[in-house]
Amino acid sequence: MPVSGLTVNEDCIKAFNDLKLGKDGIKYIIYKISDDQKEIVVDEISKETDYNVFRERLQNAQDKNGKSRPSYAVYDVAFDLAGGEGHRTKITFITYIDQDNTSVKARMTYASSRETLKNSLSGIGMNWQASEPGELEWEPILKEASKGKASV
């Protein structure tokens, strides 16, 4: 049993594998901890390619009581290398826990369960942790994913 006591729902792994294999044009998956606090489940699967829409979905996630909720996500970062070296993608695991607007209990639960989900998803190319909205900006994520070689 994982340290946090949570399990990963099989749909999380299936959705991730579909994204990894390019099935159905999936661009991102947002995960959450279930309302009963027993497992990590898929919250949303999307084909939306606009990163700003994805970022807003993370920032505006709410729990069943309408309060700000942390999230995990997988985003397929796509970029072109400078100098015409080709198109690349990097599957990025993102943890977003807004330190200012999330309860201590939710922050602790999500932080302690992060590795449980991450370790069940085989093929992650990069990890990104954000604790405030400014850390979800596109440019730093793109720079990290491309090791500074992406043309903007």
C-alpha positions as CSV (number, residue, x, y, z in Angstrom):
1,M,0.0,0.0,0.0
2,P,1.3,3.5,-0.8
3,V,2.5,5.8,1.9
4,S,-0.6,7.9,1.7
5,G,-2.9,4.9,1.7
6,L,-4.4,5.9,-1.7
7,T,-4.5,3.7,-4.7
8,V,-4.5,4.7,-8.4
9,N,-7.6,3.9,-10.3
10,E,-7.0,1.9,-13.5
11,D,-8.6,4.6,-15.6
12,C,-5.6,6.9,-14.7
13,I,-3.2,4.4,-16.2
14,K,-5.3,3.7,-19.3
15,A,-5.8,7.4,-20.0
16,F,-2.1,8.0,-19.7
17,N,-1.2,5.2,-22.0
18,D,-3.7,6.5,-24.6
19,L,-2.0,10.0,-24.4
20,K,1.4,8.4,-24.6
21,L,0.5,6.4,-27.7
22,G,-1.2,9.4,-29.3
23,K,-4.7,7.8,-29.3
24,D,-7.7,10.1,-29.8
25,G,-5.5,13.3,-29.9
26,I,-5.4,13.6,-26.1
27,K,-3.3,16.6,-25.1
28,Y,-3.7,16.5,-21.3
29,I,-5.2,14.6,-18.4
30,I,-6.0,16.2,-15.0
31,Y,-6.2,13.8,-12.0
32,K,-7.6,14.4,-8.6
33,I,-8.1,12.5,-5.3
34,S,-11.6,11.1,-5.1
35,D,-14.2,12.7,-2.9
36,D,-14.0,9.7,-0.5
37,Q,-10.2,10.1,-0.3
38,K,-9.5,6.5,-1.2
39,E,-8.0,6.7,-4.7
40,I,-6.6,8.9,-7.4
41,V,-9.0,9.2,-10.3
42,V,-9.2,11.0,-13.7
43,D,-10.8,14.4,-13.4
44,E,-10.6,15.5,-17.1
45,I,-9.2,14.3,-20.4
46,S,-8.9,16.8,-23.2
47,K,-7.8,17.3,-26.7
48,E,-7.6,21.1,-26.2
49,T,-4.2,22.4,-27.5
50,D,-4.3,25.8,-26.0
51,Y,-2.0,25.7,-22.9
52,N,-3.8,28.6,-21.3
53,V,-7.1,26.7,-21.2
54,F,-5.2,23.8,-19.5
55,R,-3.6,26.2,-17.0
56,E,-6.9,27.8,-16.1
57,R,-8.5,24.4,-15.5
58,L,-5.7,23.6,-13.0
59,Q,-6.0,26.9,-11.3
60,N,-9.8,26.8,-11.0
61,A,-10.1,23.2,-9.9
62,Q,-12.5,23.0,-6.9
63,D,-13.3,20.3,-4.4
64,K,-16.9,19.1,-3.7
65,N,-17.4,22.0,-1.3
66,G,-16.4,24.6,-3.9
67,K,-12.9,25.3,-2.4
68,S,-9.6,25.5,-4.3
69,R,-8.3,22.0,-4.9
70,P,-4.8,20.8,-5.9
71,S,-4.4,18.7,-9.0
72,Y,-2.0,16.4,-10.8
73,A,-1.8,16.5,-14.5
74,V,0.0,15.1,-17.5
75,Y,0.5,17.5,-20.4
76,D,2.1,16.6,-23.8
77,V,4.5,19.5,-24.3
78,A,5.1,19.9,-28.1
79,F,7.8,22.1,-29.5
80,D,10.0,22.7,-32.6
81,L,13.7,22.8,-32.1
82,A,15.5,25.9,-33.3
83,G,17.5,25.6,-36.5
84,G,15.0,23.3,-38.1
85,E,16.1,20.2,-36.1
86,G,12.5,18.9,-36.0
87,H,9.4,18.6,-33.9
88,R,9.5,17.0,-30.4
89,T,7.2,16.2,-27.6
90,K,7.8,15.6,-23.9
91,I,5.2,14.1,-21.6
92,T,5.2,16.2,-18.5
93,F,3.9,15.3,-15.1
94,I,2.6,18.4,-13.3
95,T,1.7,18.8,-9.6
96,Y,-0.2,22.0,-8.8
97,I,-0.8,22.8,-5.1
98,D,-1.6,26.4,-4.6
99,Q,0.0,27.1,-1.2
100,D,-2.1,30.3,-0.6
101,N,-5.6,29.0,-1.4
102,T,-5.6,25.3,-0.4
103,S,-6.3,23.8,3.0
104,V,-3.3,22.3,4.9
105,K,-5.0,18.9,4.8
106,A,-5.4,19.0,1.0
107,R,-1.8,20.1,0.5
108,M,-0.5,17.3,2.7
109,T,-2.7,14.7,1.1
110,Y,-1.7,15.7,-2.5
111,A,2.0,16.1,-1.7
112,S,2.2,12.6,0.0
113,S,0.3,10.9,-2.8
114,R,2.2,12.5,-5.8
115,E,4.7,9.7,-6.1
116,T,2.0,7.0,-6.0
117,L,0.5,8.3,-9.2
118,K,3.8,9.3,-10.8
119,N,5.3,5.9,-10.3
120,S,2.3,4.1,-11.9
121,L,2.7,6.1,-15.1
122,S,5.5,4.7,-17.2
123,G,7.0,7.1,-19.8
124,I,7.0,10.5,-18.1
125,G,9.7,12.6,-19.6
126,M,9.7,15.6,-17.2
127,N,8.3,16.6,-13.8
128,W,7.1,20.1,-12.9
129,Q,5.9,21.2,-9.5
130,A,4.0,24.5,-9.1
131,S,2.9,26.0,-5.8
132,E,1.4,29.3,-7.1
133,P,-0.2,30.3,-10.4
134,G,3.0,32.1,-11.8
135,E,4.8,28.7,-11.8
136,L,2.4,27.4,-14.4
137,E,3.5,29.9,-17.1
138,W,4.2,28.3,-20.5
139,E,7.7,29.7,-21.2
140,P,9.6,28.1,-18.2
141,I,7.9,24.7,-18.9
142,L,8.8,24.9,-22.6
143,K,12.4,25.9,-21.7
144,E,12.8,23.0,-19.3
145,A,11.2,20.5,-21.7
146,S,13.3,21.5,-24.7
147,K,16.4,22.2,-22.6
148,G,16.3,25.7,-23.9
149,K,16.4,24.6,-27.6
150,A,12.8,25.3,-28.6
151,S,12.0,28.0,-31.1
152,V,9.2,30.1,-29.7
